[in-house]
Amino acid sequence: MTAPLLAIRNLSKVYGEIPVVDRVSLDVARGEIVMVIGPSGAGKSTLLRCVNRIEAPSEGEVVLDGVNMAGEMRNGKLVPDPATATARKRRRIGMVFQRFNLFAHLSALDNVAIGPRRVLGMKPAEARALAAEQLARVRLSDHVAKRPAQLSGGQQQRVAIARAMAMKPEVILFDEPTSALDPELVGEVLAVIRTLAEDGMTMMVVTHEMRFAREVGSRVVFMESGRVVADMPPAKFFSDSGNPRVAEFLARFHAS
């Protein structure tokens, strides 16, 4: 069997004595789109933050294309990475948040170019050319000079996606990327993510957009109380999962 691009093994995150993520294990193949759904407080966002090491897991490991994101194995023991090595590894996993986290004083172009220039060491002209390319990819070529305040929420989120893509990640994590948007702006962001999926980008997407999850996902992972309760293809998940808790969630979701 081909090794997964992303391997999550017995990952836990405990706050105090409360396990927010509880021994989660998942494999994500190259080019796969894993939709992560579940009720509020299920641990979905915390899982993504631990995968990207925005937060350090309490236990378990994340391995990206054979590289442990936490450190190196020496004589059978894990030696934690120094901060510089952690930062270098984190570049390989992109992250798009609920809130856009753009620099208010920078144009869309410079918001996208700043990472490649400062982190990847690109020359300014090269970084700006890459930024323009990525903004075109998310259909914002006409807005490159605008600052965030001059853009709609959907446009700001597309800038954030372009910013993640400009770092040339191997995986992108989306943490409820449409939850902060007005309903009429949701579609434009989902269309961009759909295009990335068609282009073969590997993604984990926390979302409440059920139709999108069904149409675009390779798999649906359902979480509750920090654990993976179900993991299956979308067609089975949404039609006949065989899991009473999934059926209850979907019934309540559609009723709301």
C-alpha positions as CSV (number, residue, x, y, z in Angstrom):
1,M,0.0,0.0,0.0
2,T,1.1,3.6,-0.7
3,A,2.0,5.5,2.5
4,P,-0.4,8.3,3.3
5,L,0.8,11.8,2.7
6,L,-0.5,12.8,6.2
7,A,-0.6,10.3,9.0
8,I,-2.3,11.3,12.3
9,R,-1.6,8.8,15.1
10,N,-3.3,8.7,18.5
11,L,-3.5,12.5,18.6
12,S,-4.8,14.0,21.8
13,K,-5.1,17.5,23.2
14,V,-6.1,17.9,26.9
15,Y,-7.0,21.2,28.6
16,G,-6.8,20.7,32.3
17,E,-8.3,17.2,32.6
18,I,-10.7,17.6,29.6
19,P,-9.6,15.8,26.4
20,V,-10.7,18.1,23.6
21,V,-9.1,15.8,21.0
22,D,-9.1,12.2,22.2
23,R,-6.8,9.7,20.5
24,V,-7.6,10.5,16.9
25,S,-6.0,8.5,14.2
26,L,-6.5,9.4,10.5
27,D,-4.6,8.8,7.2
28,V,-5.0,11.3,4.4
29,A,-3.8,10.3,1.0
30,R,-2.2,12.6,-1.5
31,G,-5.0,14.5,-3.3
32,E,-7.7,13.5,-0.9
33,I,-10.3,15.9,0.5
34,V,-11.3,15.0,4.0
35,M,-14.4,16.8,5.2
36,V,-14.5,17.0,9.0
37,I,-18.0,17.6,10.5
38,G,-19.7,17.3,13.8
39,P,-21.5,19.4,16.5
40,S,-19.9,22.4,18.1
41,G,-17.3,21.6,20.7
42,A,-16.5,18.2,19.0
43,G,-12.8,19.1,18.7
44,K,-12.7,19.7,15.0
45,S,-10.8,23.0,15.0
46,T,-8.5,21.9,17.7
47,L,-7.6,18.8,15.6
48,L,-6.5,21.1,12.7
49,R,-4.5,23.4,15.0
50,C,-2.7,20.4,16.4
51,V,-2.0,19.0,12.9
52,N,-0.4,22.3,12.0
53,R,1.3,22.6,15.4
54,I,-0.3,26.0,16.1
55,E,-1.0,24.1,19.3
56,A,1.2,21.3,20.6
57,P,-0.6,18.0,21.0
58,S,-0.7,16.5,24.5
59,E,0.3,13.1,22.9
60,G,0.4,11.4,19.6
61,E,2.1,12.4,16.4
62,V,1.6,13.9,13.0
63,V,3.7,12.7,10.1
64,L,3.8,14.5,6.8
65,D,5.3,12.6,3.9
66,G,7.4,10.6,6.3
67,V,8.6,13.6,8.4
68,N,7.5,13.8,12.0
69,M,6.1,17.3,12.6
70,A,7.3,17.3,16.2
71,G,10.9,16.2,16.0
72,E,13.3,13.5,14.9
73,M,13.7,9.9,16.1
74,R,17.1,9.2,17.5
75,N,17.9,5.8,19.1
76,G,14.2,5.0,19.2
77,K,13.3,8.2,21.0
78,L,11.6,11.4,19.7
79,V,13.9,14.4,20.1
80,P,11.7,17.6,19.9
81,D,12.5,20.1,17.3
82,P,13.8,23.6,18.1
83,A,11.5,26.4,17.3
84,T,13.2,27.1,14.0
85,A,12.8,23.6,12.7
86,T,9.1,23.6,13.8
87,A,8.5,26.8,11.8
88,R,10.2,25.3,8.8
89,K,8.0,22.2,8.9
90,R,4.9,24.2,9.5
91,R,5.4,25.9,6.1
92,R,4.5,22.6,4.5
93,I,0.9,22.7,5.9
94,G,-1.2,25.7,4.9
95,M,-4.0,27.0,7.1
96,V,-7.1,29.0,6.3
97,F,-9.0,30.3,9.4
98,Q,-12.6,31.3,10.1
99,R,-11.4,34.9,10.3
100,F,-9.2,36.2,7.5
101,N,-6.3,37.5,9.6
102,L,-5.1,39.9,6.8
103,F,-2.8,42.8,7.4
104,A,-5.2,45.8,7.2
105,H,-2.4,48.2,6.0
106,L,-1.3,46.0,3.1
107,S,-2.9,45.5,-0.3
108,A,-4.2,42.1,-1.3
109,L,-1.1,41.6,-3.4
110,D,1.2,42.4,-0.5
111,N,-0.8,40.3,1.9
112,V,-0.1,37.3,-0.3
113,A,3.5,38.2,-1.1
114,I,4.7,38.9,2.4
115,G,5.0,35.2,3.3
116,P,7.0,34.1,0.3
117,R,9.3,37.1,0.7
118,R,9.9,36.9,4.4
119,V,9.6,33.2,5.1
120,L,10.7,31.6,1.8
121,G,13.3,34.2,1.1
122,M,12.0,35.2,-2.4
123,K,13.1,38.5,-4.0
124,P,10.3,41.1,-3.8
125,A,9.6,41.1,-7.5
126,E,9.5,37.3,-7.5
127,A,7.2,37.2,-4.5
128,R,4.8,39.8,-6.0
129,A,4.7,37.8,-9.3
130,L,3.8,34.7,-7.3
131,A,1.1,36.6,-5.4
132,A,-0.4,38.0,-8.6
133,E,-0.6,34.4,-9.9
134,Q,-2.3,33.1,-6.8
135,L,-4.8,36.0,-6.7
136,A,-5.7,35.3,-10.3
137,R,-6.2,31.7,-9.3
138,V,-8.9,32.8,-6.8
139,R,-10.4,35.2,-9.3
140,L,-9.1,38.5,-7.7
141,S,-6.9,39.9,-10.5
142,D,-9.0,43.1,-10.5
143,H,-8.5,43.7,-6.8
144,V,-4.8,43.2,-6.2
145,A,-4.3,46.8,-5.1
146,K,-7.1,47.0,-2.7
147,R,-6.7,46.8,1.1
148,P,-8.9,44.4,3.1
149,A,-11.4,47.1,4.2
150,Q,-12.1,47.6,0.5
151,L,-13.0,44.0,-0.1
152,S,-16.0,41.9,0.8
153,G,-15.8,39.1,3.3
154,G,-15.7,36.6,0.6
155,Q,-13.0,38.4,-1.3
156,Q,-10.9,38.7,1.9
157,Q,-11.3,34.9,2.5
158,R,-10.1,34.3,-1.1
159,V,-7.1,36.5,-0.4
160,A,-6.4,34.3,2.6
161,I,-6.6,31.2,0.4
162,A,-4.2,32.7,-2.1
163,R,-1.9,33.6,0.8
164,A,-1.9,29.9,1.9
165,M,-1.3,28.7,-1.6
166,A,1.6,31.1,-2.2
167,M,3.6,29.2,0.5
168,K,3.4,26.1,-1.8
169,P,2.0,23.8,0.9
170,E,1.6,20.0,0.6
171,V,-1.7,20.1,2.5
172,I,-4.1,22.9,3.3
173,L,-6.3,22.9,6.4
174,F,-9.6,24.9,6.3
175,D,-11.2,25.7,9.6
176,E,-14.8,26.6,8.8
177,P,-13.8,29.0,6.0
178,T,-17.3,30.2,5.4
179,S,-18.6,30.6,8.9
180,A,-17.8,34.3,9.1
181,L,-19.4,35.1,5.8
182,D,-22.8,36.4,4.8
183,P,-24.8,33.7,3.1
184,E,-24.6,35.2,-0.3
185,L,-20.8,35.2,-0.2
186,V,-20.4,31.6,0.8
187,G,-20.6,30.2,-2.7
188,E,-17.7,32.2,-4.1
189,V,-15.3,30.8,-1.4
190,L,-16.6,27.2,-1.8
191,A,-16.1,27.5,-5.6
192,V,-12.4,28.3,-5.0
193,I,-12.0,25.3,-2.7
194,R,-13.8,23.2,-5.2
195,T,-11.3,24.3,-7.9
196,L,-8.4,23.4,-5.6
197,A,-9.9,20.0,-5.1
198,E,-10.1,19.5,-8.9
199,D,-6.5,20.6,-9.2
200,G,-5.5,17.8,-6.8
201,M,-4.7,19.7,-3.6
202,T,-4.7,17.6,-0.5
203,M,-7.1,19.2,2.1
204,M,-8.8,18.7,5.4
205,V,-11.9,20.9,5.6
206,V,-13.9,21.6,8.8
207,T,-17.3,22.7,7.5
208,H,-21.0,22.9,8.2
209,E,-21.8,23.1,4.5
210,M,-23.3,19.6,4.1
211,R,-24.0,19.8,0.4
212,F,-20.5,20.9,-0.3
213,A,-19.1,18.1,1.9
214,R,-21.1,15.6,0.0
215,E,-20.2,16.8,-3.5
216,V,-16.5,17.6,-3.0
217,G,-15.2,15.4,-0.2
218,S,-13.4,12.2,-0.8
219,R,-14.3,11.1,2.8
220,V,-16.4,12.5,5.6
221,V,-15.0,12.3,9.2
222,F,-17.6,12.8,11.9
223,M,-16.3,13.9,15.3
224,E,-18.0,14.1,18.7
225,S,-16.5,14.7,22.1
226,G,-13.0,14.8,20.6
227,R,-13.3,11.4,18.9
228,V,-13.8,10.1,15.4
229,V,-17.2,8.5,15.4
230,A,-17.5,7.8,11.7
231,D,-15.1,7.9,8.7
232,M,-16.5,6.9,5.3
233,P,-17.2,8.0,1.7
234,P,-19.7,10.9,1.4
235,A,-22.3,8.8,-0.5
236,K,-22.5,6.3,2.4
237,F,-22.3,8.9,5.1
238,F,-25.2,11.0,3.8
239,S,-27.4,8.1,2.7
240,D,-26.9,5.1,4.9
241,S,-24.1,5.4,7.4
242,G,-25.4,2.7,9.7
243,N,-24.5,4.9,12.6
244,P,-27.4,6.1,14.7
245,R,-25.4,9.2,16.0
246,V,-24.7,10.3,12.4
247,A,-28.3,9.9,11.5
248,E,-29.4,11.9,14.5
249,F,-26.9,14.7,13.7
250,L,-28.0,14.9,10.0
251,A,-31.7,14.9,11.0
252,R,-31.2,17.7,13.4
253,F,-29.0,19.6,11.0
254,H,-31.5,19.5,8.2
255,A,-34.3,20.4,10.6
256,S,-32.5,23.6,11.8
